[in-house]
Amino acid sequence: MCFTDKSLEFRTRARRFILGWFKPSILAAERAREEMNASLQTHWPDSPIKVYELIHESWEPPPAVAPPPENHGSDYFIVFIDPEFDIDWIHNGNGDSADLESISLAESTGARRCGHLPREQILELRRLLGQAIVNGIQGNPKLSRSLTDTAAQFLKDRTIERSRAWTLASAHCLLIAAILTAAIFCTIPPLYNLLSAAPADLWFATAGGLLGAYLSVLQRAGSGEWDAASGPRIHILEVLTKFAAGTLFGSIAFAISQSVHAPASIKAITPDSASLFMFGFAAGLFERLIPKMVSTYSQSYTAEETRKSHDTKSNPDRSIQRKGSNGPDRSAA
């Protein structure tokens, strides 16, 4: 026996030893599953099967003079969940078009991705689809389609729940990571001195923007419909992007409040650090707030430049005076 085979055998024995002490029910279930597979294989000798969970089997030992089970028509079939948690079935008979259509509909629903769900929910979904296939084989397409619709709705609901859980967990973890990072920066003197070089109001506005984005994620996770089939990474990336955008919006809010061209209304609502924090919080919470303020800022700046240009053109004496102030008055000489 080679080293690889010995390693696999040792791992198998170690696993059985650990499960025997801590999870004996798992070993008992595996032993019962092996016995069930050995028994079912005798019913279907021409079709190798490996059953994780049996949904339904219609089979009776034929008489000695009768042909094998595979020639007995539609009375003989088996529907089961295989070890990969997929629906599999064997049917030796023929069904009409409505039955085959209902079975095809159940299989198309079962082809949708569900690996993001926990194992128990996957098994529940497969049981619903297995019963839909059983009813399709038995000639009850109406009930088969009803079960397929129930399974599709179950998959949609559980997918939304899973996606919300990933979104909320990502938001909580990223916020805690940001708080810990800020605490570490404050405890290290060189980093703290680097942060202290920037105005304190800037950090208030930035923190407000981060908290506003965090609250925005929480609100949307509780009311929106999400899709978890894309995996948890896309959820983490989406939350991280929202946090980065909220932080950037908080910084832009601070810059707008300190600009000489900012509207008087903005300067009036940001007289202190607490007001800047709330201003940054609103910027992170409402995604369209900062773009609207930037538009208002640009319009105010353009209006100011237009007014100055208009004043210059409407007062030619001031223009002449400005020209004359650049040098001595030659005409007097």
C-alpha positions as CSV (number, residue, x, y, z in Angstrom):
1,M,0.0,0.0,0.0
2,C,1.4,3.4,-1.0
3,F,1.8,6.4,1.3
4,T,-1.3,8.1,-0.2
5,D,-3.6,5.1,0.5
6,K,-2.2,4.8,4.0
7,S,-2.8,8.4,4.7
8,L,-6.4,8.2,3.4
9,E,-7.0,5.1,5.5
10,F,-5.6,6.8,8.6
11,R,-7.7,9.8,8.0
12,T,-10.8,7.7,7.7
13,R,-10.1,5.8,10.9
14,A,-9.3,9.0,12.8
15,R,-12.6,10.5,11.5
16,R,-14.6,7.5,12.7
17,F,-12.8,7.6,16.0
18,I,-13.6,11.3,16.6
19,L,-17.2,10.9,15.4
20,G,-17.7,7.8,17.5
21,W,-16.9,9.8,20.6
22,F,-18.5,13.1,19.9
23,K,-21.1,12.5,17.1
24,P,-22.2,8.9,17.1
25,S,-25.4,9.8,15.4
26,I,-23.5,10.8,12.2
27,L,-21.9,7.4,12.1
28,A,-25.2,5.6,12.6
29,A,-26.8,7.7,9.7
30,E,-23.9,6.9,7.4
31,R,-24.2,3.2,8.2
32,A,-27.9,3.2,7.6
33,R,-27.4,5.1,4.3
34,E,-24.9,2.4,3.1
35,E,-27.3,-0.3,3.9
36,M,-30.1,1.5,2.1
37,N,-27.9,2.0,-1.0
38,A,-27.0,-1.7,-1.0
39,S,-30.7,-2.6,-0.9
40,L,-31.8,-0.1,-3.5
41,Q,-29.1,-1.2,-5.9
42,T,-30.6,-4.7,-6.1
43,H,-33.8,-3.1,-7.4
44,W,-32.0,-1.2,-10.2
45,P,-29.1,-3.4,-11.2
46,D,-28.7,-1.7,-14.6
47,S,-28.6,1.8,-13.2
48,P,-25.9,2.4,-10.6
49,I,-27.3,4.8,-8.0
50,K,-25.9,6.4,-4.9
51,V,-28.7,7.8,-2.6
52,Y,-28.2,10.4,0.1
53,E,-31.9,10.7,0.9
54,L,-34.8,8.7,-0.7
55,I,-37.8,10.7,-1.8
56,H,-40.0,8.0,-3.2
57,E,-39.6,4.5,-4.8
58,S,-42.3,2.5,-6.5
59,W,-41.0,-1.0,-6.9
60,E,-42.3,-4.5,-6.2
61,P,-40.5,-7.8,-6.7
62,P,-41.9,-9.2,-10.0
63,P,-43.0,-12.8,-10.3
64,A,-40.5,-15.4,-11.3
65,V,-42.0,-15.7,-14.8
66,A,-42.3,-11.9,-15.3
67,P,-39.7,-9.8,-17.0
68,P,-37.3,-7.5,-15.0
69,P,-38.6,-4.4,-13.4
70,E,-37.4,-2.1,-16.1
71,N,-40.0,-3.5,-18.5
72,H,-43.0,-3.2,-16.2
73,G,-44.1,0.2,-17.3
74,S,-44.7,3.4,-15.4
75,D,-45.4,1.6,-12.0
76,Y,-41.7,1.4,-11.3
77,F,-39.6,4.5,-10.6
78,I,-37.4,6.0,-8.0
79,V,-36.7,9.7,-7.0
80,F,-33.9,10.5,-4.6
81,I,-31.3,13.1,-3.5
82,D,-27.7,12.1,-4.4
83,P,-24.7,12.9,-2.3
84,E,-24.1,16.2,-4.2
85,F,-27.6,17.3,-3.0
86,D,-29.1,17.1,-6.6
87,I,-32.4,15.5,-7.5
88,D,-32.0,12.3,-9.5
89,W,-34.6,9.9,-10.7
90,I,-35.2,6.7,-12.8
91,H,-38.4,6.0,-14.5
92,N,-39.0,3.0,-16.8
93,G,-42.4,4.0,-18.1
94,N,-43.7,6.7,-20.5
95,G,-45.8,9.7,-19.5
96,D,-47.9,12.1,-21.5
97,S,-46.9,15.5,-22.6
98,A,-48.4,17.3,-19.5
99,D,-46.5,15.0,-17.1
100,L,-43.2,15.4,-19.0
101,E,-43.7,19.2,-19.0
102,S,-44.3,19.4,-15.3
103,I,-41.2,17.2,-14.7
104,S,-39.2,19.5,-16.9
105,L,-40.4,22.5,-15.1
106,A,-39.3,21.0,-11.7
107,E,-35.9,20.1,-13.1
108,S,-35.4,23.7,-14.5
109,T,-36.2,25.1,-11.0
110,G,-33.7,22.6,-9.5
111,A,-31.0,23.7,-11.9
112,R,-30.9,27.2,-10.3
113,R,-28.0,27.9,-8.0
114,C,-28.6,27.2,-4.3
115,G,-25.1,26.5,-3.0
116,H,-25.2,29.7,-1.0
117,L,-28.0,28.2,1.3
118,P,-27.3,26.1,4.4
119,R,-27.5,22.3,3.9
120,E,-30.8,21.9,5.6
121,Q,-32.5,24.5,3.4
122,I,-31.0,22.9,0.3
123,L,-32.4,19.6,1.4
124,E,-35.8,21.1,2.0
125,L,-35.7,22.6,-1.5
126,R,-34.8,19.3,-3.0
127,R,-37.6,17.5,-1.2
128,L,-40.1,19.9,-2.6
129,L,-38.8,19.4,-6.1
130,G,-38.5,15.7,-5.6
131,Q,-42.2,15.5,-4.6
132,A,-43.0,17.6,-7.7
133,I,-41.2,15.0,-9.9
134,V,-43.0,12.2,-8.1
135,N,-46.4,13.7,-8.8
136,G,-45.4,14.4,-12.4
137,I,-44.5,10.7,-12.9
138,Q,-47.7,9.6,-11.2
139,G,-49.8,11.6,-13.6
140,N,-50.7,14.6,-11.4
141,P,-49.2,17.6,-13.3
142,K,-51.3,20.2,-11.5
143,L,-50.0,19.3,-8.1
144,S,-46.5,18.9,-9.6
145,R,-46.5,22.5,-10.9
146,S,-47.9,23.8,-7.6
147,L,-45.0,22.2,-5.7
148,T,-42.5,23.6,-8.2
149,D,-43.9,27.1,-7.7
150,T,-43.7,26.6,-3.9
151,A,-40.0,25.5,-4.3
152,A,-39.2,28.5,-6.5
153,Q,-40.7,30.9,-4.0
154,F,-38.9,29.1,-1.2
155,L,-35.6,29.5,-3.0
156,K,-36.3,33.2,-3.7
157,D,-37.2,33.9,0.0
158,R,-34.2,32.1,1.4
159,T,-31.9,33.8,-1.1
160,I,-33.0,37.2,0.0
161,E,-32.6,36.3,3.6
162,R,-29.1,35.0,3.0
163,S,-28.1,38.1,1.1
164,R,-29.5,40.4,3.9
165,A,-27.5,38.5,6.5
166,W,-24.3,38.9,4.4
167,T,-24.9,42.6,3.9
168,L,-25.6,43.3,7.6
169,A,-22.6,41.2,8.7
170,S,-20.3,43.0,6.3
171,A,-21.6,46.4,7.5
172,H,-21.0,45.5,11.1
173,C,-17.6,44.0,10.6
174,L,-16.3,46.9,8.4
175,L,-17.6,49.5,10.9
176,I,-15.8,47.8,13.8
177,A,-12.7,47.5,11.6
178,A,-12.8,51.2,10.9
179,I,-13.2,52.0,14.6
180,L,-10.4,49.8,15.6
181,T,-8.1,51.3,12.9
182,A,-8.9,54.8,14.2
183,A,-8.1,53.7,17.8
184,I,-4.8,52.1,16.7
185,F,-3.8,55.3,14.9
186,C,-4.6,57.4,18.0
187,T,-2.4,55.2,20.2
188,I,0.7,55.4,18.0
189,P,2.3,58.8,18.4
190,P,3.7,59.2,14.9
191,L,0.4,58.3,13.3
192,Y,-1.5,60.5,15.8
193,N,0.7,63.5,14.9
194,L,0.0,62.8,11.3
195,L,-3.7,62.8,11.9
196,S,-3.4,65.9,14.0
197,A,-2.0,67.9,11.1
198,A,-5.4,68.0,9.5
199,P,-8.2,70.1,11.0
200,A,-10.3,68.4,13.6
201,D,-13.5,69.5,11.8
202,L,-12.4,67.4,8.8
203,W,-12.3,64.2,10.9
204,F,-15.7,65.1,12.4
205,A,-17.3,65.4,9.0
206,T,-15.5,62.2,7.7
207,A,-16.7,60.2,10.7
208,G,-20.2,61.5,10.2
209,G,-20.1,60.5,6.5
210,L,-19.0,57.0,7.5
211,L,-21.8,56.6,10.1
212,G,-24.3,57.9,7.6
213,A,-23.3,55.4,5.0
214,Y,-23.5,52.6,7.7
215,L,-27.1,53.6,8.5
216,S,-28.0,53.8,4.8
217,V,-26.8,50.2,4.4
218,L,-28.8,49.0,7.3
219,Q,-32.0,50.7,6.0
220,R,-31.6,49.2,2.6
221,A,-30.7,45.7,3.9
222,G,-34.0,45.6,5.8
223,S,-36.3,46.6,2.9
224,G,-34.6,45.7,-0.4
225,E,-34.6,42.5,-2.3
226,W,-31.1,41.1,-2.7
227,D,-29.6,38.2,-4.6
228,A,-27.2,35.9,-2.7
229,A,-26.4,33.7,-5.7
230,S,-23.5,35.9,-6.6
231,G,-21.7,35.0,-3.3
232,P,-20.6,36.9,-0.2
233,R,-17.7,38.7,-1.8
234,I,-19.9,41.0,-4.0
235,H,-21.8,42.0,-0.8
236,I,-18.6,42.9,1.0
237,L,-17.5,44.9,-2.0
238,E,-20.8,46.7,-2.2
239,V,-20.8,47.6,1.5
240,L,-17.1,48.7,1.3
241,T,-17.9,50.9,-1.7
242,K,-20.8,52.6,0.1
243,F,-18.6,53.2,3.2
244,A,-15.8,54.7,1.0
245,A,-18.3,56.9,-0.8
246,G,-19.9,58.0,2.5
247,T,-16.4,58.9,3.9
248,L,-15.6,60.8,0.7
249,F,-18.9,62.7,0.8
250,G,-18.2,63.7,4.4
251,S,-14.8,65.2,3.3
252,I,-16.5,67.0,0.4
253,A,-19.1,68.4,2.8
254,F,-16.4,69.8,5.0
255,A,-14.6,71.3,1.9
256,I,-17.9,72.9,0.8
257,S,-18.6,74.4,4.2
258,Q,-15.1,76.0,4.4
259,S,-15.2,77.4,0.9
260,V,-15.5,81.2,0.3
261,H,-17.9,80.5,-2.5
262,A,-20.2,78.3,-0.5
263,P,-23.8,79.5,-0.2
264,A,-24.6,81.4,3.0
265,S,-27.2,78.8,4.0
266,I,-24.5,76.1,4.2
267,K,-22.2,78.2,6.2
268,A,-25.0,79.1,8.6
269,I,-25.7,75.4,9.5
270,T,-22.0,74.5,10.1
271,P,-20.8,76.9,12.8
272,D,-19.1,74.2,15.0
273,S,-17.8,70.6,15.0
274,A,-21.1,69.0,16.0
275,S,-22.8,70.7,13.1
276,L,-20.1,69.5,10.7
277,F,-20.5,66.0,12.0
278,M,-24.3,66.1,11.3
279,F,-23.6,67.7,7.9
280,G,-21.2,64.8,7.1
281,F,-23.7,62.3,8.5
282,A,-26.4,63.6,6.2
283,A,-24.0,63.5,3.2
284,G,-23.3,59.8,3.9
285,L,-26.9,58.9,4.5
286,F,-28.4,60.6,1.4
287,E,-26.3,59.8,-1.7
288,R,-27.8,62.6,-3.8
289,L,-27.1,65.3,-1.2
290,I,-23.5,66.1,-2.1
291,P,-24.0,66.1,-5.9
292,K,-26.8,68.6,-5.4
293,M,-24.7,70.7,-3.2
294,V,-21.8,70.6,-5.6
295,S,-24.2,71.7,-8.3
296,T,-25.4,74.6,-6.1
297,Y,-21.8,75.4,-5.3
298,S,-20.8,75.6,-9.0
299,Q,-23.9,77.7,-9.8
300,S,-23.0,80.1,-7.0
301,Y,-19.4,80.4,-8.2
302,T,-20.5,81.0,-11.8
303,A,-23.1,83.6,-10.7
304,E,-20.4,85.4,-8.6
305,E,-18.0,85.5,-11.6
306,T,-20.8,86.7,-13.9
307,R,-21.7,89.5,-11.5
308,K,-18.1,90.7,-11.2
309,S,-17.8,90.7,-15.0
310,H,-21.1,92.5,-15.4
311,D,-20.0,95.2,-12.8
312,T,-16.8,95.8,-14.6
313,K,-18.5,96.3,-18.0
314,S,-21.2,98.5,-16.6
315,N,-18.7,101.0,-14.9
316,P,-16.1,102.1,-17.5
317,D,-14.7,104.8,-15.1
318,R,-13.6,102.1,-12.8
319,S,-11.9,100.4,-15.7
320,I,-10.1,103.6,-16.7
321,Q,-9.1,104.2,-13.1
322,R,-7.7,100.7,-12.8
323,K,-5.7,101.2,-16.0
324,G,-4.4,104.6,-14.8
325,S,-3.3,103.2,-11.5
326,N,-0.7,101.0,-13.1
327,G,1.5,104.0,-13.9
328,P,1.9,107.8,-13.9
329,D,-0.5,110.0,-15.7
330,R,1.4,110.9,-18.9
331,S,-1.2,113.4,-20.2
332,A,-0.5,115.6,-17.2
333,A,3.1,115.7,-18.0
